Amino acid sequence: MTNFVLVAGAWLGAWAWDEVAAELRSAGHGVHPLSLSGLAEKRGAPTPGQQTHVQDIVGEVERLDLRDVVLVGHSYSGVPVGQAAERIGDRLTRVVFVDAMVPVDGESSLSGWPSDEVRGAIAATGFWPPQTAEDYAGQGLTDEQIARIVNGSTPHPGATATEPAVLTGDLGKLPGTYIKCLLDGDEPWGAAAELLKSDRWDLVNMNTGHWPMFSQPRELAQILHESVTAP
């Protein structure tokens, strides 16, 4: 049985995967949505760093003694998920990035990020503040879905976004899928584009915005299912 470990992006927790998880379970998979330290029900002290989030993922896999693991990282969480993928060894079947940041050794999640406003907020408060409803416009979401995201979001621990990733190998050598959400840009760029040069990685496009677990959960679950069942 394939075990999907689902990790949402900044501000979100395990709850963001409720609809996707239900679809995957109905297809017979083991499903383990995970909230990272400092977010959702894990909000509060001590304030985590980047490696705390990596260990959250590795620790969950080891705690549950999961095998045949597909690690799924959305947006920000691609950075800790990518690091965790190379640390769980032969437990890993596949890594899937959902419109995600790709870790680069020695670089933070915000490396190359164009907004000084985000860095300024983190420097001032220690947190990456959640987005407002207006920020979700044009991403294929209904007003109800936007309200659900905004109401469920928590401030994101800043150090997890500013501390560097630590990789010892080449992610391109792992089996993987990159899901590009086309309302958030026509094609992968930067480290994601480099990763997709590997013949071990597949690109799948979704005609929706950056939060497909809300806008198209059934379609996203189908892509995840096919990532491990397609010939």
Summary of the structure (lengths in Angstrom):
residues: 231
radius of gyration: 16.2
end to end distance: 16.6
largest distance: 50.2
contacts: 770
relative contact order: 0.18
helix: 44%
strand: 18%
